[in-house]
Amino acid sequence: MTLFHYLALASLLFCIGLYGVLTRRNAVAVLMSLELMFNAVNINLVAFSHYRPDITGLAFSLFIIAVAACEATVGVALVLSVYRNQKDIDLERANKLRW
């Protein structure tokens, strides 16, 4: 596979994730779409790292995976907290959490 194939796959995944973030009202679906976008960025970094002799792309990719794991943990905890209080995880109704 050439670099173009990797970049096309990553851009397709990123666009699918962006569509999910912009159109979904469910908090879990938005979190899954964000993870899809992070994975698209990881594919780009690993693809660019494959065609260069240094390991910087792989190091950034591992860092993004660690940040995405922390983001997913905090996101799921917030979704569970909202669900316990409101019995619903619709993002349109999440503005009730304001002051």
mmCIF file as gemmi writes it, N, C-alpha and C atoms, coordinates in Angstrom:
data_model
loop_
_atom_site.group_PDB
_atom_site.id
_atom_site.type_symbol
_atom_site.label_atom_id
_atom_site.label_alt_id
_atom_site.label_comp_id
_atom_site.label_asym_id
_atom_site.label_entity_id
_atom_site.label_seq_id
_atom_site.pdbx_PDB_ins_code
_atom_site.Cartn_x
_atom_site.Cartn_y
_atom_site.Cartn_z
_atom_site.occupancy
_atom_site.B_iso_or_equiv
_atom_site.pdbx_formal_charge
_atom_site.auth_seq_id
_atom_site.auth_asym_id
_atom_site.pdbx_PDB_model_num
ATOM 1 N N . MET Axp A 1 ? 0.839 -1.184 0 1 0 ? 1 A 1
ATOM 2 C CA . MET Axp A 1 ? 0 0 0 1 0 ? 1 A 1
ATOM 3 C C . MET Axp A 1 ? 0.88 1.242 0 1 0 ? 1 A 1
ATOM 4 N N . THR Axp A 2 ? 0.431 2.217 -0.725 1 0 ? 2 A 1
ATOM 5 C CA . THR Axp A 2 ? 1.179 3.464 -0.78 1 0 ? 2 A 1
ATOM 6 C C . THR Axp A 2 ? 0.679 4.42 0.302 1 0 ? 2 A 1
ATOM 7 N N . LEU Axp A 3 ? 1.389 5.526 0.411 1 0 ? 3 A 1
ATOM 8 C CA . LEU Axp A 3 ? 1.007 6.53 1.399 1 0 ? 3 A 1
ATOM 9 C C . LEU Axp A 3 ? -0.384 7.089 1.103 1 0 ? 3 A 1
ATOM 10 N N . PHE Axp A 4 ? -0.718 7.186 -0.177 1 0 ? 4 A 1
ATOM 11 C CA . PHE Axp A 4 ? -2.04 7.7 -0.551 1 0 ? 4 A 1
ATOM 12 C C . PHE Axp A 4 ? -3.158 6.835 0.012 1 0 ? 4 A 1
ATOM 13 N N . HIS Axp A 5 ? -2.982 5.52 -0.011 1 0 ? 5 A 1
ATOM 14 C CA . HIS Axp A 5 ? -4.017 4.625 0.511 1 0 ? 5 A 1
ATOM 15 C C . HIS Axp A 5 ? -4.229 4.839 2.011 1 0 ? 5 A 1
ATOM 16 N N . TYR Axp A 6 ? -3.14 4.974 2.743 1 0 ? 6 A 1
ATOM 17 C CA . TYR Axp A 6 ? -3.25 5.226 4.179 1 0 ? 6 A 1
ATOM 18 C C . TYR Axp A 6 ? -3.937 6.564 4.457 1 0 ? 6 A 1
ATOM 19 N N . LEU Axp A 7 ? -3.545 7.585 3.708 1 0 ? 7 A 1
ATOM 20 C CA . LEU Axp A 7 ? -4.137 8.904 3.917 1 0 ? 7 A 1
ATOM 21 C C . LEU Axp A 7 ? -5.609 8.93 3.52 1 0 ? 7 A 1
ATOM 22 N N . ALA Axp A 8 ? -5.971 8.21 2.463 1 0 ? 8 A 1
ATOM 23 C CA . ALA Axp A 8 ? -7.378 8.146 2.057 1 0 ? 8 A 1
ATOM 24 C C . ALA Axp A 8 ? -8.209 7.435 3.12 1 0 ? 8 A 1
ATOM 25 N N . LEU Axp A 9 ? -7.686 6.332 3.656 1 0 ? 9 A 1
ATOM 26 C CA . LEU Axp A 9 ? -8.397 5.617 4.716 1 0 ? 9 A 1
ATOM 27 C C . LEU Axp A 9 ? -8.553 6.492 5.957 1 0 ? 9 A 1
ATOM 28 N N . ALA Axp A 10 ? -7.48 7.163 6.336 1 0 ? 10 A 1
ATOM 29 C CA . ALA Axp A 10 ? -7.536 8.012 7.529 1 0 ? 10 A 1
ATOM 30 C C . ALA Axp A 10 ? -8.489 9.184 7.334 1 0 ? 10 A 1
ATOM 31 N N . SER Axp A 11 ? -8.486 9.785 6.159 1 0 ? 11 A 1
ATOM 32 C CA . SER Axp A 11 ? -9.403 10.906 5.938 1 0 ? 11 A 1
ATOM 33 C C . SER Axp A 11 ? -10.85 10.436 5.902 1 0 ? 11 A 1
ATOM 34 N N . LEU Axp A 12 ? -11.105 9.243 5.375 1 0 ? 12 A 1
ATOM 35 C CA . LEU Axp A 12 ? -12.46 8.693 5.392 1 0 ? 12 A 1
ATOM 36 C C . LEU Axp A 12 ? -12.922 8.435 6.826 1 0 ? 12 A 1
ATOM 37 N N . LEU Axp A 13 ? -12.057 7.831 7.639 1 0 ? 13 A 1
ATOM 38 C CA . LEU Axp A 13 ? -12.401 7.591 9.04 1 0 ? 13 A 1
ATOM 39 C C . LEU Axp A 13 ? -12.614 8.899 9.798 1 0 ? 13 A 1
ATOM 40 N N . PHE Axp A 14 ? -11.776 9.877 9.522 1 0 ? 14 A 1
ATOM 41 C CA . PHE Axp A 14 ? -11.917 11.164 10.198 1 0 ? 14 A 1
ATOM 42 C C . PHE Axp A 14 ? -13.234 11.837 9.818 1 0 ? 14 A 1
ATOM 43 N N . CYS Axp A 15 ? -13.599 11.779 8.548 1 0 ? 15 A 1
ATOM 44 C CA . CYS Axp A 15 ? -14.861 12.389 8.11 1 0 ? 15 A 1
ATOM 45 C C . CYS Axp A 15 ? -16.065 11.666 8.706 1 0 ? 15 A 1
ATOM 46 N N . ILE Axp A 16 ? -16.001 10.344 8.805 1 0 ? 16 A 1
ATOM 47 C CA . ILE Axp A 16 ? -17.091 9.596 9.435 1 0 ? 16 A 1
ATOM 48 C C . ILE Axp A 16 ? -17.211 9.986 10.905 1 0 ? 16 A 1
ATOM 49 N N . GLY Axp A 17 ? -16.076 10.098 11.588 1 0 ? 17 A 1
ATOM 50 C CA . GLY Axp A 17 ? -16.095 10.514 12.986 1 0 ? 17 A 1
ATOM 51 C C . GLY Axp A 17 ? -16.604 11.93 13.161 1 0 ? 17 A 1
ATOM 52 N N . LEU Axp A 18 ? -16.2 12.829 12.282 1 0 ? 18 A 1
ATOM 53 C CA . LEU Axp A 18 ? -16.666 14.21 12.354 1 0 ? 18 A 1
ATOM 54 C C . LEU Axp A 18 ? -18.167 14.289 12.111 1 0 ? 18 A 1
ATOM 55 N N . TYR Axp A 19 ? -18.664 13.517 11.165 1 0 ? 19 A 1
ATOM 56 C CA . TYR Axp A 19 ? -20.106 13.466 10.914 1 0 ? 19 A 1
ATOM 57 C C . TYR Axp A 19 ? -20.845 12.971 12.157 1 0 ? 19 A 1
ATOM 58 N N . GLY Axp A 20 ? -20.289 11.958 12.811 1 0 ? 20 A 1
ATOM 59 C CA . GLY Axp A 20 ? -20.915 11.44 14.022 1 0 ? 20 A 1
ATOM 60 C C . GLY Axp A 20 ? -20.93 12.449 15.152 1 0 ? 20 A 1
ATOM 61 N N . VAL Axp A 21 ? -19.853 13.21 15.294 1 0 ? 21 A 1
ATOM 62 C CA . VAL Axp A 21 ? -19.796 14.227 16.351 1 0 ? 21 A 1
ATOM 63 C C . VAL Axp A 21 ? -20.809 15.341 16.085 1 0 ? 21 A 1
ATOM 64 N N . LEU Axp A 22 ? -20.95 15.726 14.827 1 0 ? 22 A 1
ATOM 65 C CA . LEU Axp A 22 ? -21.825 16.848 14.505 1 0 ? 22 A 1
ATOM 66 C C . LEU Axp A 22 ? -23.303 16.481 14.472 1 0 ? 22 A 1
ATOM 67 N N . THR Axp A 23 ? -23.634 15.224 14.231 1 0 ? 23 A 1
ATOM 68 C CA . THR Axp A 23 ? -25.045 14.873 14.042 1 0 ? 23 A 1
ATOM 69 C C . THR Axp A 23 ? -25.651 14.067 15.175 1 0 ? 23 A 1
ATOM 70 N N . ARG Axp A 24 ? -24.872 13.402 15.974 1 0 ? 24 A 1
ATOM 71 C CA . ARG Axp A 24 ? -25.434 12.543 17.021 1 0 ? 24 A 1
ATOM 72 C C . ARG Axp A 24 ? -25.819 13.351 18.242 1 0 ? 24 A 1
ATOM 73 N N . ARG Axp A 25 ? -26.88 12.918 18.89 1 0 ? 25 A 1
ATOM 74 C CA . ARG Axp A 25 ? -27.324 13.556 20.126 1 0 ? 25 A 1
ATOM 75 C C . ARG Axp A 25 ? -27.002 12.698 21.339 1 0 ? 25 A 1
ATOM 76 N N . ASN Axp A 26 ? -26.689 11.444 21.112 1 0 ? 26 A 1
ATOM 77 C CA . ASN Axp A 26 ? -26.373 10.526 22.198 1 0 ? 26 A 1
ATOM 78 C C . ASN Axp A 26 ? -24.911 10.72 22.596 1 0 ? 26 A 1
ATOM 79 N N . ALA Axp A 27 ? -24.651 10.85 23.879 1 0 ? 27 A 1
ATOM 80 C CA . ALA Axp A 27 ? -23.295 11.121 24.355 1 0 ? 27 A 1
ATOM 81 C C . ALA Axp A 27 ? -22.348 9.958 24.08 1 0 ? 27 A 1
ATOM 82 N N . VAL Axp A 28 ? -22.841 8.734 24.159 1 0 ? 28 A 1
ATOM 83 C CA . VAL Axp A 28 ? -21.985 7.576 23.896 1 0 ? 28 A 1
ATOM 84 C C . VAL Axp A 28 ? -21.575 7.545 22.425 1 0 ? 28 A 1
ATOM 85 N N . ALA Axp A 29 ? -22.493 7.862 21.533 1 0 ? 29 A 1
ATOM 86 C CA . ALA Axp A 29 ? -22.174 7.895 20.105 1 0 ? 29 A 1
ATOM 87 C C . ALA Axp A 29 ? -21.172 9.001 19.793 1 0 ? 29 A 1
ATOM 88 N N . VAL Axp A 30 ? -21.275 10.12 20.473 1 0 ? 30 A 1
ATOM 89 C CA . VAL Axp A 30 ? -20.314 11.205 20.272 1 0 ? 30 A 1
ATOM 90 C C . VAL Axp A 30 ? -18.93 10.779 20.753 1 0 ? 30 A 1
ATOM 91 N N . LEU Axp A 31 ? -18.856 10.094 21.881 1 0 ? 31 A 1
ATOM 92 C CA . LEU Axp A 31 ? -17.563 9.599 22.374 1 0 ? 31 A 1
ATOM 93 C C . LEU Axp A 31 ? -16.952 8.591 21.405 1 0 ? 31 A 1
ATOM 94 N N . MET Axp A 32 ? -17.77 7.708 20.857 1 0 ? 32 A 1
ATOM 95 C CA . MET Axp A 32 ? -17.256 6.733 19.887 1 0 ? 32 A 1
ATOM 96 C C . MET Axp A 32 ? -16.772 7.434 18.619 1 0 ? 32 A 1
ATOM 97 N N . SER Axp A 33 ? -17.459 8.481 18.203 1 0 ? 33 A 1
ATOM 98 C CA . SER Axp A 33 ? -17.034 9.235 17.024 1 0 ? 33 A 1
ATOM 99 C C . SER Axp A 33 ? -15.715 9.959 17.28 1 0 ? 33 A 1
ATOM 100 N N . LEU Axp A 34 ? -15.548 10.489 18.485 1 0 ? 34 A 1
ATOM 101 C CA . LEU Axp A 34 ? -14.271 11.12 18.831 1 0 ? 34 A 1
ATOM 102 C C . LEU Axp A 34 ? -13.125 10.113 18.809 1 0 ? 34 A 1
ATOM 103 N N . GLU Axp A 35 ? -13.379 8.921 19.309 1 0 ? 35 A 1
ATOM 104 C CA . GLU Axp A 35 ? -12.346 7.88 19.282 1 0 ? 35 A 1
ATOM 105 C C . GLU Axp A 35 ? -11.999 7.5 17.843 1 0 ? 35 A 1
ATOM 106 N N . LEU Axp A 36 ? -12.991 7.483 16.97 1 0 ? 36 A 1
ATOM 107 C CA . LEU Axp A 36 ? -12.74 7.197 15.558 1 0 ? 36 A 1
ATOM 108 C C . LEU Axp A 36 ? -11.864 8.282 14.939 1 0 ? 36 A 1
ATOM 109 N N . MET Axp A 37 ? -12.094 9.52 15.321 1 0 ? 37 A 1
ATOM 110 C CA . MET Axp A 37 ? -11.26 10.609 14.821 1 0 ? 37 A 1
ATOM 111 C C . MET Axp A 37 ? -9.827 10.499 15.344 1 0 ? 37 A 1
ATOM 112 N N . PHE Axp A 38 ? -9.676 10.137 16.617 1 0 ? 38 A 1
ATOM 113 C CA . PHE Axp A 38 ? -8.328 9.937 17.157 1 0 ? 38 A 1
ATOM 114 C C . PHE Axp A 38 ? -7.602 8.81 16.427 1 0 ? 38 A 1
ATOM 115 N N . ASN Axp A 39 ? -8.302 7.741 16.118 1 0 ? 39 A 1
ATOM 116 C CA . ASN Axp A 39 ? -7.673 6.631 15.409 1 0 ? 39 A 1
ATOM 117 C C . ASN Axp A 39 ? -7.291 7.014 13.984 1 0 ? 39 A 1
ATOM 118 N N . ALA Axp A 40 ? -8.051 7.889 13.361 1 0 ? 40 A 1
ATOM 119 C CA . ALA Axp A 40 ? -7.68 8.371 12.032 1 0 ? 40 A 1
ATOM 120 C C . ALA Axp A 40 ? -6.377 9.163 12.093 1 0 ? 40 A 1
ATOM 121 N N . VAL Axp A 41 ? -6.226 9.973 13.119 1 0 ? 41 A 1
ATOM 122 C CA . VAL Axp A 41 ? -4.975 10.717 13.294 1 0 ? 41 A 1
ATOM 123 C C . VAL Axp A 41 ? -3.822 9.749 13.545 1 0 ? 41 A 1
ATOM 124 N N . ASN Axp A 42 ? -4.063 8.698 14.32 1 0 ? 42 A 1
ATOM 125 C CA . ASN Axp A 42 ? -3.021 7.701 14.571 1 0 ? 42 A 1
ATOM 126 C C . ASN Axp A 42 ? -2.591 7.015 13.287 1 0 ? 42 A 1
ATOM 127 N N . ILE Axp A 43 ? -3.533 6.698 12.416 1 0 ? 43 A 1
ATOM 128 C CA . ILE Axp A 43 ? -3.184 6.072 11.137 1 0 ? 43 A 1
ATOM 129 C C . ILE Axp A 43 ? -2.296 7.004 10.327 1 0 ? 43 A 1
ATOM 130 N N . ASN Axp A 44 ? -2.614 8.289 10.314 1 0 ? 44 A 1
ATOM 131 C CA . ASN Axp A 44 ? -1.769 9.254 9.607 1 0 ? 44 A 1
ATOM 132 C C . ASN Axp A 44 ? -0.359 9.292 10.179 1 0 ? 44 A 1
ATOM 133 N N . LEU Axp A 45 ? -0.252 9.351 11.497 1 0 ? 45 A 1
ATOM 134 C CA . LEU Axp A 45 ? 1.072 9.431 12.114 1 0 ? 45 A 1
ATOM 135 C C . LEU Axp A 45 ? 1.901 8.184 11.843 1 0 ? 45 A 1
ATOM 136 N N . VAL Axp A 46 ? 1.285 7.019 11.943 1 0 ? 46 A 1
ATOM 137 C CA . VAL Axp A 46 ? 2.018 5.779 11.687 1 0 ? 46 A 1
ATOM 138 C C . VAL Axp A 46 ? 2.389 5.671 10.213 1 0 ? 46 A 1
ATOM 139 N N . ALA Axp A 47 ? 1.505 6.108 9.323 1 0 ? 47 A 1
ATOM 140 C CA . ALA Axp A 47 ? 1.812 6.062 7.888 1 0 ? 47 A 1
ATOM 141 C C . ALA Axp A 47 ? 2.978 6.98 7.55 1 0 ? 47 A 1
ATOM 142 N N . PHE Axp A 48 ? 2.976 8.188 8.09 1 0 ? 48 A 1
ATOM 143 C CA . PHE Axp A 48 ? 4.096 9.091 7.835 1 0 ? 48 A 1
ATOM 144 C C . PHE Axp A 48 ? 5.374 8.567 8.474 1 0 ? 48 A 1
ATOM 145 N N . SER Axp A 49 ? 5.259 7.93 9.613 1 0 ? 49 A 1
ATOM 146 C CA . SER Axp A 49 ? 6.428 7.37 10.274 1 0 ? 49 A 1
ATOM 147 C C . SER Axp A 49 ? 7.005 6.194 9.489 1 0 ? 49 A 1
ATOM 148 N N . HIS Axp A 50 ? 6.145 5.48 8.788 1 0 ? 50 A 1
ATOM 149 C CA . HIS Axp A 50 ? 6.602 4.328 8.001 1 0 ? 50 A 1
ATOM 150 C C . HIS Axp A 50 ? 7.513 4.765 6.85 1 0 ? 50 A 1
ATOM 151 N N . TYR Axp A 51 ? 7.271 5.942 6.308 1 0 ? 51 A 1
ATOM 152 C CA . TYR Axp A 51 ? 8.041 6.415 5.167 1 0 ? 51 A 1
ATOM 153 C C . TYR Axp A 51 ? 9.191 7.33 5.561 1 0 ? 51 A 1
ATOM 154 N N . ARG Axp A 52 ? 9.445 7.492 6.843 1 0 ? 52 A 1
ATOM 155 C CA . ARG Axp A 52 ? 10.589 8.255 7.327 1 0 ? 52 A 1
ATOM 156 C C . ARG Axp A 52 ? 11.396 7.368 8.258 1 0 ? 52 A 1
ATOM 157 N N . PRO Axp A 53 ? 12.691 7.578 8.358 1 0 ? 53 A 1
ATOM 158 C CA . PRO Axp A 53 ? 13.509 6.687 9.193 1 0 ? 53 A 1
ATOM 159 C C . PRO Axp A 53 ? 13.392 6.928 10.695 1 0 ? 53 A 1
ATOM 160 N N . ASP Axp A 54 ? 12.807 8.033 11.128 1 0 ? 54 A 1
ATOM 161 C CA . ASP Axp A 54 ? 12.741 8.283 12.571 1 0 ? 54 A 1
ATOM 162 C C . ASP Axp A 54 ? 11.465 7.693 13.168 1 0 ? 54 A 1
ATOM 163 N N . ILE Axp A 55 ? 11.391 7.722 14.48 1 0 ? 55 A 1
ATOM 164 C CA . ILE Axp A 55 ? 10.308 7.06 15.207 1 0 ? 55 A 1
ATOM 165 C C . ILE Axp A 55 ? 9.344 8.074 15.829 1 0 ? 55 A 1
ATOM 166 N N . THR Axp A 56 ? 9.413 9.319 15.419 1 0 ? 56 A 1
ATOM 167 C CA . THR Axp A 56 ? 8.602 10.37 16.024 1 0 ? 56 A 1
ATOM 168 C C . THR Axp A 56 ? 7.108 10.119 15.848 1 0 ? 56 A 1
ATOM 169 N N . GLY Axp A 57 ? 6.693 9.676 14.675 1 0 ? 57 A 1
ATOM 170 C CA . GLY Axp A 57 ? 5.275 9.416 14.43 1 0 ? 57 A 1
ATOM 171 C C . GLY Axp A 57 ? 4.725 8.334 15.331 1 0 ? 57 A 1
ATOM 172 N N . LEU Axp A 58 ? 5.51 7.292 15.56 1 0 ? 58 A 1
ATOM 173 C CA . LEU Axp A 58 ? 5.065 6.22 16.448 1 0 ? 58 A 1
ATOM 174 C C . LEU Axp A 58 ? 4.979 6.695 17.896 1 0 ? 58 A 1
ATOM 175 N N . ALA Axp A 59 ? 5.924 7.532 18.297 1 0 ? 59 A 1
ATOM 176 C CA . ALA Axp A 59 ? 5.888 8.056 19.668 1 0 ? 59 A 1
ATOM 177 C C . ALA Axp A 59 ? 4.661 8.937 19.879 1 0 ? 59 A 1
ATOM 178 N N . PHE Axp A 60 ? 4.371 9.8 18.91 1 0 ? 60 A 1
ATOM 179 C CA . PHE Axp A 60 ? 3.166 10.625 19.016 1 0 ? 60 A 1
ATOM 180 C C . PHE Axp A 60 ? 1.91 9.77 18.999 1 0 ? 60 A 1
ATOM 181 N N . SER Axp A 61 ? 1.931 8.71 18.217 1 0 ? 61 A 1
ATOM 182 C CA . SER Axp A 61 ? 0.773 7.82 18.152 1 0 ? 61 A 1
ATOM 183 C C . SER Axp A 61 ? 0.521 7.145 19.497 1 0 ? 61 A 1
ATOM 184 N N . LEU Axp A 62 ? 1.565 6.692 20.148 1 0 ? 62 A 1
ATOM 185 C CA . LEU Axp A 62 ? 1.402 6.099 21.479 1 0 ? 62 A 1
ATOM 186 C C . LEU Axp A 62 ? 0.901 7.127 22.493 1 0 ? 62 A 1
ATOM 187 N N . PHE Axp A 63 ? 1.384 8.35 22.382 1 0 ? 63 A 1
ATOM 188 C CA . PHE Axp A 63 ? 0.91 9.41 23.269 1 0 ? 63 A 1
ATOM 189 C C . PHE Axp A 63 ? -0.574 9.69 23.035 1 0 ? 63 A 1
ATOM 190 N N . ILE Axp A 64 ? -0.998 9.715 21.783 1 0 ? 64 A 1
ATOM 191 C CA . ILE Axp A 64 ? -2.412 9.96 21.472 1 0 ? 64 A 1
ATOM 192 C C . ILE Axp A 64 ? -3.277 8.814 21.97 1 0 ? 64 A 1
ATOM 193 N N . ILE Axp A 65 ? -2.79 7.589 21.884 1 0 ? 65 A 1
ATOM 194 C CA . ILE Axp A 65 ? -3.551 6.448 22.404 1 0 ? 65 A 1
ATOM 195 C C . ILE Axp A 65 ? -3.735 6.583 23.913 1 0 ? 65 A 1
ATOM 196 N N . ALA Axp A 66 ? -2.692 7.01 24.617 1 0 ? 66 A 1
ATOM 197 C CA . ALA Axp A 66 ? -2.806 7.193 26.069 1 0 ? 66 A 1
ATOM 198 C C . ALA Axp A 66 ? -3.781 8.315 26.406 1 0 ? 66 A 1
ATOM 199 N N . VAL Axp A 67 ? -3.715 9.416 25.675 1 0 ? 67 A 1
ATOM 200 C CA . VAL Axp A 67 ? -4.64 10.527 25.912 1 0 ? 67 A 1
ATOM 201 C C . VAL Axp A 67 ? -6.067 10.11 25.582 1 0 ? 67 A 1
ATOM 202 N N . ALA Axp A 68 ? -6.252 9.338 24.516 1 0 ? 68 A 1
ATOM 203 C CA . ALA Axp A 68 ? -7.593 8.881 24.142 1 0 ? 68 A 1
ATOM 204 C C . ALA Axp A 68 ? -8.166 7.939 25.192 1 0 ? 68 A 1
ATOM 205 N N . ALA Axp A 69 ? -7.327 7.123 25.793 1 0 ? 69 A 1
ATOM 206 C CA . ALA Axp A 69 ? -7.808 6.234 26.852 1 0 ? 69 A 1
ATOM 207 C C . ALA Axp A 69 ? -8.265 7.046 28.064 1 0 ? 69 A 1
ATOM 208 N N . CYS Axp A 70 ? -7.503 8.062 28.427 1 0 ? 70 A 1
ATOM 209 C CA . CYS Axp A 70 ? -7.912 8.931 29.541 1 0 ? 70 A 1
ATOM 210 C C . CYS Axp A 70 ? -9.185 9.689 29.196 1 0 ? 70 A 1
ATOM 211 N N . GLU Axp A 71 ? -9.273 10.183 27.972 1 0 ? 71 A 1
ATOM 212 C CA . GLU Axp A 71 ? -10.468 10.915 27.536 1 0 ? 71 A 1
ATOM 213 C C . GLU Axp A 71 ? -11.694 10.02 27.56 1 0 ? 71 A 1
ATOM 214 N N . ALA Axp A 72 ? -11.544 8.786 27.133 1 0 ? 72 A 1
ATOM 215 C CA . ALA Axp A 72 ? -12.673 7.855 27.139 1 0 ? 72 A 1
ATOM 216 C C . ALA Axp A 72 ? -13.112 7.538 28.563 1 0 ? 72 A 1
ATOM 217 N N . THR Axp A 73 ? -12.16 7.385 29.458 1 0 ? 73 A 1
ATOM 218 C CA . THR Axp A 73 ? -12.493 7.097 30.855 1 0 ? 73 A 1
ATOM 219 C C . THR Axp A 73 ? -13.258 8.252 31.494 1 0 ? 73 A 1
ATOM 220 N N . VAL Axp A 74 ? -12.768 9.463 31.306 1 0 ? 74 A 1
ATOM 221 C CA . VAL Axp A 74 ? -13.451 10.632 31.86 1 0 ? 74 A 1
ATOM 222 C C . VAL Axp A 74 ? -14.81 10.827 31.189 1 0 ? 74 A 1
ATOM 223 N N . GLY Axp A 75 ? -14.878 10.613 29.885 1 0 ? 75 A 1
ATOM 224 C CA . GLY Axp A 75 ? -16.141 10.762 29.171 1 0 ? 75 A 1
ATOM 225 C C . GLY Axp A 75 ? -17.193 9.776 29.627 1 0 ? 75 A 1
ATOM 226 N N . VAL Axp A 76 ? -16.807 8.52 29.802 1 0 ? 76 A 1
ATOM 227 C CA . VAL Axp A 76 ? -17.764 7.516 30.278 1 0 ? 76 A 1
ATOM 228 C C . VAL Axp A 76 ? -18.203 7.831 31.704 1 0 ? 76 A 1
ATOM 229 N N . ALA Axp A 77 ? -17.289 8.306 32.542 1 0 ? 77 A 1
ATOM 230 C CA . ALA Axp A 77 ? -17.671 8.683 33.908 1 0 ? 77 A 1
ATOM 231 C C . ALA Axp A 77 ? -18.668 9.84 33.9 1 0 ? 77 A 1
ATOM 232 N N . LEU Axp A 78 ? -18.458 10.82 33.035 1 0 ? 78 A 1
ATOM 233 C CA . LEU Axp A 78 ? -19.405 11.93 32.933 1 0 ? 78 A 1
ATOM 234 C C . LEU Axp A 78 ? -20.761 11.47 32.413 1 0 ? 78 A 1
ATOM 235 N N . VAL Axp A 79 ? -20.756 10.586 31.424 1 0 ? 79 A 1
ATOM 236 C CA . VAL Axp A 79 ? -22.013 10.074 30.876 1 0 ? 79 A 1
ATOM 237 C C . VAL Axp A 79 ? -22.77 9.294 31.94 1 0 ? 79 A 1
ATOM 238 N N . LEU Axp A 80 ? -22.075 8.48 32.715 1 0 ? 80 A 1
ATOM 239 C CA . LEU Axp A 80 ? -22.738 7.739 33.788 1 0 ? 80 A 1
ATOM 240 C C . LEU Axp A 80 ? -23.301 8.672 34.853 1 0 ? 80 A 1
ATOM 241 N N . SER Axp A 81 ? -22.576 9.727 35.17 1 0 ? 81 A 1
ATOM 242 C CA . SER Axp A 81 ? -23.065 10.69 36.152 1 0 ? 81 A 1
ATOM 243 C C . SER Axp A 81 ? -24.317 11.406 35.65 1 0 ? 81 A 1
ATOM 244 N N . VAL Axp A 82 ? -24.316 11.805 34.385 1 0 ? 82 A 1
ATOM 245 C CA . VAL Axp A 82 ? -25.497 12.455 33.81 1 0 ? 82 A 1
ATOM 246 C C . VAL Axp A 82 ? -26.66 11.482 33.767 1 0 ? 82 A 1
ATOM 247 N N . TYR Axp A 83 ? -26.398 10.233 33.429 1 0 ? 83 A 1
ATOM 248 C CA . TYR Axp A 83 ? -27.476 9.247 33.363 1 0 ? 83 A 1
ATOM 249 C C . TYR Axp A 83 ? -28.083 8.993 34.746 1 0 ? 83 A 1
ATOM 250 N N . ARG Axp A 84 ? -27.257 8.965 35.763 1 0 ? 84 A 1
ATOM 251 C CA . ARG Axp A 84 ? -27.782 8.759 37.119 1 0 ? 84 A 1
ATOM 252 C C . ARG Axp A 84 ? -28.675 9.911 37.563 1 0 ? 84 A 1
ATOM 253 N N . ASN Axp A 85 ? -28.329 11.122 37.162 1 0 ? 85 A 1
ATOM 254 C CA . ASN Axp A 85 ? -29.111 12.286 37.577 1 0 ? 85 A 1
ATOM 255 C C . ASN Axp A 85 ? -30.36 12.503 36.731 1 0 ? 85 A 1
ATOM 256 N N . GLN Axp A 86 ? -30.27 12.278 35.419 1 0 ? 86 A 1
ATOM 257 C CA . GLN Axp A 86 ? -31.364 12.629 34.529 1 0 ? 86 A 1
ATOM 258 C C . GLN Axp A 86 ? -32.074 11.432 33.909 1 0 ? 86 A 1
ATOM 259 N N . LYS Axp A 87 ? -31.53 10.242 34.047 1 0 ? 87 A 1
ATOM 260 C CA . LYS Axp A 87 ? -32.067 9.028 33.422 1 0 ? 87 A 1
ATOM 261 C C . LYS Axp A 87 ? -32.126 9.143 31.899 1 0 ? 87 A 1
ATOM 262 N N . ASP Axp A 88 ? -31.254 9.968 31.335 1 0 ? 88 A 1
ATOM 263 C CA . ASP Axp A 88 ? -31.188 10.163 29.892 1 0 ? 88 A 1
ATOM 264 C C . ASP Axp A 88 ? -29.795 10.681 29.56 1 0 ? 88 A 1
ATOM 265 N N . ILE Axp A 89 ? -29.263 10.294 28.398 1 0 ? 89 A 1
ATOM 266 C CA . ILE Axp A 89 ? -27.93 10.757 28.009 1 0 ? 89 A 1
ATOM 267 C C . ILE Axp A 89 ? -27.985 11.574 26.724 1 0 ? 89 A 1
ATOM 268 N N . ASP Axp A 90 ? -29.114 12.218 26.485 1 0 ? 90 A 1
ATOM 269 C CA . ASP Axp A 90 ? -29.27 13.082 25.327 1 0 ? 90 A 1
ATOM 270 C C . ASP Axp A 90 ? -28.485 14.375 25.559 1 0 ? 90 A 1
ATOM 271 N N . LEU Axp A 91 ? -27.647 14.736 24.591 1 0 ? 91 A 1
ATOM 272 C CA . LEU Axp A 91 ? -26.813 15.925 24.756 1 0 ? 91 A 1
ATOM 273 C C . LEU Axp A 91 ? -27.608 17.219 24.662 1 0 ? 91 A 1
ATOM 274 N N . GLU Axp A 92 ? -28.765 17.191 24.031 1 0 ? 92 A 1
ATOM 275 C CA . GLU Axp A 92 ? -29.595 18.394 23.956 1 0 ? 92 A 1
ATOM 276 C C . GLU Axp A 92 ? -30.138 18.776 25.331 1 0 ? 92 A 1
ATOM 277 N N . ARG Axp A 93 ? -30.322 17.8 26.182 1 0 ? 93 A 1
ATOM 278 C CA . ARG Axp A 93 ? -30.845 18.064 27.521 1 0 ? 93 A 1
ATOM 279 C C . ARG Axp A 93 ? -29.74 18.246 28.561 1 0 ? 93 A 1
ATOM 280 N N . ALA Axp A 94 ? -28.492 18.188 28.132 1 0 ? 94 A 1
ATOM 281 C CA . ALA Axp A 94 ? -27.374 18.305 29.069 1 0 ? 94 A 1
ATOM 282 C C . ALA Axp A 94 ? -27.164 19.735 29.541 1 0 ? 94 A 1
ATOM 283 N N . ASN Axp A 95 ? -27.851 20.705 28.947 1 0 ? 95 A 1
ATOM 284 C CA . ASN Axp A 95 ? -27.678 22.085 29.399 1 0 ? 95 A 1
ATOM 285 C C . ASN Axp A 95 ? -28.312 22.319 30.761 1 0 ? 95 A 1
ATOM 286 N N . LYS Axp A 96 ? -29.022 21.342 31.3 1 0 ? 96 A 1
ATOM 287 C CA . LYS Axp A 96 ? -29.568 21.453 32.652 1 0 ? 96 A 1
ATOM 288 C C . LYS Axp A 96 ? -28.47 21.391 33.706 1 0 ? 96 A 1
ATOM 289 N N . LEU Axp A 97 ? -27.278 21 33.303 1 0 ? 97 A 1
ATOM 290 C CA . LEU Axp A 97 ? -26.164 20.903 34.239 1 0 ? 97 A 1
ATOM 291 C C . LEU Axp A 97 ? -25.508 22.256 34.498 1 0 ? 97 A 1
ATOM 292 N N . ARG Axp A 98 ? -25.947 23.275 33.787 1 0 ? 98 A 1
ATOM 293 C CA . ARG Axp A 98 ? -25.377 24.606 33.997 1 0 ? 98 A 1
ATOM 294 C C . ARG Axp A 98 ? -25.82 25.151 35.34 1 0 ? 98 A 1
ATOM 295 N N . TRP Axp A 99 ? -25.229 26.261 35.731 1 0 ? 99 A 1
ATOM 296 C CA . TRP Axp A 99 ? -25.528 26.872 37.017 1 0 ? 99 A 1
ATOM 297 C C . TRP Axp A 99 ? -26.976 27.173 37.034 1 0 ? 99 A 1
